Amino acid sequence: MRPALLTREVSEGLRRNVTMTVAMVLTTAVTLMSVGAGLLVLRTIDDISALYTDRLEIQVALTADVSGSDPDCTGPTCASLQAALQAAPGVGAVSFESQDEAYTRFRELFAGQSVADVARPQSLPATLRVTLTDQEAGAAAATAAVEGRPGVRGVIDQRDVVGTLFDFLDGVRNVAFALAVVQALAAVLLISNTVQVSAFTRRTEVGVMRLVGATRWTTQLPFLVEAAIAGALGGALAGTGLVAAKYAVVDDLLAAIGQAGVVPPVRLGDVLVVSALLVPAGAVVAGITGYATLRAYVKV
């Protein structure tokens, strides 16, 4: 088909079914925006994992008698525990936090809350803080080196605490993708209906084209291009929405915790890469859906 004729057919098709085309663009945009948000959540989870990998510690809380009688870990019980941890494979460094230091940290964490005034240094245990060079092997080795020994109140693996955060983020990602799947189904059905309506409104001219020898591919091409254009517009709108959401919503929500280094910010580069991928994705999905519809339901 000549480019001029194809352009005319496509423009006429989009103009005739403008309301359904707009609906298809908007539905595709919402669907792809959900997919893009899910991809960005996945990237954020990876960034959080990388951020906390080097920060996670094993904390060995000491019993009350050792905590109260040994403020600098020079006693035999505390010193032997510290030596055992330092000798464990995968352990980087072992530092001692006394009751007074633990109390100071506690008041900083809970400043302005009533619990900060109720707690006393004697109620907080002294702690051996273990940094790891190997998160898996080091954690297991450090725990095995001191667990059950005299003077040990308990062993806390910070990975268990962070794991709860990761589980929550995984749930958010799964919900985003589940909504995207439902919306994708709605978008596919709408694209299919739009192609069928467009073919029906031009059934006479398509019939004339077939009578004069036009191939089936020649008569189908305008409908496929219309669907691909609508899909690409939906992808572009979705990408624009992701960029706008970053500046208008996400950056404000993450501003405080992002500055504190708790959660890494959503990078503009990641948003732009995902946005760029949504445009061809929308065009391809719409084109494939249009082709399948024409082959299965429309005889043009």
N, C-alpha and C positions, 0 to 999 in steps of 0.2 A: 504494500500500500504506500502511495506517495505521501511524503511528510506533510504536505499542505492539506491533503484530504484527511489524513489521520488527525491533524490538529483541529480541523473543523469538526470532525465527528466527535472528538473528545470534548471540545468546548461546548458543543450543543448538548451532549449528554449530561455534562455537569450542570448546565443551565436549566435543563428541563427538570431535573430531579434535585434542585438545590436544597430543599429541606431535608431530604434523606441523605444527601451528601454531607451536609453540615452535621447531622446526627451521627453519621458514620465517622466523621473526623473527630468529633468530641468523644465518642465512645472509645475510639482507638487511642485518643490522647490519654484518657483516664486509665485505660488498661496499661498502656506503655509507661505511664508515670508510676503506676504501682509496681511494675516490673523494675523500673529504674530505681525506685526507692528501696526495693528489696536488695538490689545489687549494691547500693550504697551502704545499706545496713550491714550486709555481709562484709564489705571492705572495712567498715568501722569496727566490726568484731575482730577482724584480723589485726587492725591497728591497736586495738585495746589489748589483745593477746601479746603483741610484740612489746607494747608499752610496759606491761606488768611482768613479763617473763624475767627480766633482770632485777625486779624489785621484790619478788616474793621471797619470804623467809620461812624458816622453821623456828618457832618460838618454844623454848623449853621453860615452862613456869616452875619455879622452885617452891618447895614446901614452906610453910609459915616459919618453922624454926630456923631453917637455913636463911630465909629472906631477912628475918629480924636480927640474926646474930652475925651475919657476914655481909656488911655493906659494900665491900669492894672485891668480893670473890677471891679472897686469899685463903679461906678456910679449906680444909682437906676435901670436904664433900663437893663444894662448888668448883674448886680447882680441878678435881679429878673429872668432873662432868665436862668442864671446858676442854680439858686435854683430850678426852674421848671424842668429843665433837670435832676438834681440830684434826684429829687423826683419821676421821671417817673420809672415805673417798667421795669426791664430788662436792666437798665443803670448801667454800672460799675463805670466810673469816667468821670468827665467833666473838661477839661483843657482849658485855655484861651491862644490864640495866638494873640499878638498885631500886628499892621501894620508893625512895624520894624522887628519883628520876622518873619512875613510872607514874607517880602521883602528879608530877609537873606536866608530863605528856597528857595524862588523863584530863587535867584541868584545861589544857589548851584545846583538846578535842571537843570538850563539852562546855566550853565557855558560854556563860549566859543561861545555862540550864540548871535546874534545882539539884540535879544529881551531882553536879560539880561541888556543891557546898556540903552535901551529905557524906561523900567519900572521905576517907582518911588514908594516909600513907600505909598504915598497918593492914588495911584491907586489900591492898594490891600486892601481888607477889613480885619478887625480883625475877628477872627473866634473862635467859641466855638467848640472844638473837643470832641466828645462823643464816648467813648468806650463802648461796649455792652457785657453784660453777656448772653443775649438771642438775637441772630441775627434777628429773625423774630419779636417777640413781642416787644423787646426793640427798634428796629428801628421804628416800628409803633407808639409806645408810645412816643418816643422822638420827632418824627415829629409832632404828635398831640399836644404835650405840648407847642410848640413854634410857629408853623406855623400860620402866619397871625397876630402875636403880634407886637406891636411897637418895632422898632429897629432891626427887622429881615429882612435882604435883600433876603435871600433864604436859603433853606435847601437842602444839597447835600447828597445823599445816595451812598456811595462808591460801594455798591453791584451792582448798575446799571452800573458803569464803568467796574467792573470786569466781569459782565454778558456778555459784548461784547467780552471779551477775551474767556470766556467759549463757547460762540456761535461759535467763529472762530475755536476753538479746536474741538468742536462737528462736525463742517463741515469737518475738516481734517479727523476725524475718519470716518465719513460717506463716504467720497470719497475713503478712503483706503478700507473699507469693500465693497463698490460697485465695485471697481476694482478687489477685491478678488473674488467676486461672478462671474464676467465675466471670470476671469482666471480659476476659479474652473470648470465652464462649459466647457472651452476648455480642461482642464485636464481630465475631465470625458470622453469627446468624444475621446481624444487621447488614454486613457486607454482602452476604449471599442474597438477602432480600432486595437490597439496592440494585445489585447486578440483574436480578430477575426482572424488577420493575423497569429498569433502563432498557433491557432487551425487549420487553413487551411493548413499550411505547414506540420502539423503532422497528417493530416486526415487519411493517410493510416495506420500508426501504431496504431492510436486510434481505427480505424475500426477493426483491428486485435485483439486488446485487448477486444473489445466488443464481438467479435465472440467467444472468448475463455472463456467468462463468466464474464468479468470485469464489475463492476457496473458503473453507470453513475457518481457517486460521485468519484470513483477511477480515472476515466479518466479526470474529471474536476479539481481534486485537484492540479496537477502541474501548471495549468494555474492560479489558484487562488494564489498559493504561489509565482509565478513569479510576478504577479501584486502587491501583498503585499510587496515583497522585493523592487520592484521599488518604491512603495509609501513610504516605510520606508527610503530608500536612499534619496528620495526627501525631506522628513521631516528633516533628519539629515543635508542635505545640506542647507535647509532653516534656521535651527537653527544656523549653523555655520555662515551663512550670517548675521544673526541678531547680533551675538556677534562681528563679524568683523565690522559691520556698527556702532555699539556702540563706539568702540575704534577709528575707522578711521574717522567717520563723526560726529556722534551725540555729543560726548564729546567735540569736538572742537567747534561746533556750540553753545553749551550751556555753555561753559567755563566761559565767562564773566558774563552773566546774572545769571548763577548758583552760582558763587562766591558772587554775590551781593544779593543772596537770593530771586531773582525775580521769578525764575522757579526752582523747585527742580530737581536734576540730575536724569537721568535714572539709576536705580540701577542694578548692575550686577546680583544680585539674581533674580530679576524679569525677566531679559532676559534669564537666565538659566532655570528658571521654564517654561517659554513659549516655549523655544527651546526644552526642554525635552518632552513637551506635543505634539509637532508637529510630532515627530517620530511615535508614535502609531496612531496619527490622520491620517497621510499619509497612513500607512499600512491598517487601517480599511476602509478608503474611497476607496482606490484602490481595496481592497479585495471585498467589497460590489459591486463596479462597475463591477469588473470582473465576479462575480457570476451572477449579473443581466444580463450581456451580454451573458453569456453562456446559461442561461435559456431561454432568449428571441430570440437569433439570431443564436446560434451555437448548432447543434445537436451532442454532444459528450457523 
